[in-house]
Amino acid sequence: MESATQSFHSADILSRLGAHRTEAFDALDFAALLAPDKSGEAGFDFTFRDIPFQGLVRRDDGGGRLTLTARIGHIPFSAQAPLERRQVLQIIASANNATPLSWKTTPQQELVLTGECPLETPLTPAEIVAGITFLILQSKDYIDLILEVLGNCNAPRG
């Protein structure tokens, strides 16, 4: 009989978060990719709320480190949607104070999220999913708010 931990699949957890394209995640052999004789880095991607996220796991002295990056979309200019722009900027300011992610805008007005967290060894898919969950769940409500406001920018105005 299989134990609960033996039947654990990281893709199942990620898909419950709303992530897609997770099948390859369980197939990654992080132990081999992060072995001392290898590069010490492993990259992957997934989507959450239709936002593409890129992940990078790298070995460091104390274990490992997970870095997530996502590009949410473009913030409208004031001439396009002044109310929505103000709302998005207010959400970003709050999110920067309340979440482990860094919320920045590029000169082209694209919203980029980045975040890092330490990982315990061994660097297993379960440990990496725990790091992803830690970063995303604390930021989920702000991501949802941003998506709602940006969706309103594209709605027909009457």
ABEGO torsion letter per residue (X at the ends): XBBAAAABBAAAAAAAAGBBGAAAAAABBAAAAABAABAGBBBBBBBBGGBBBBBBBBBBAAEBBBBBBBBAEBBBBAAABAAAAAAAAAAAAAAAAABABBBBBBAAGBBBBBBBBBBBOBBBAAAAAAAAAAAAAAAAAAAAAAAAAAAAAABBBX
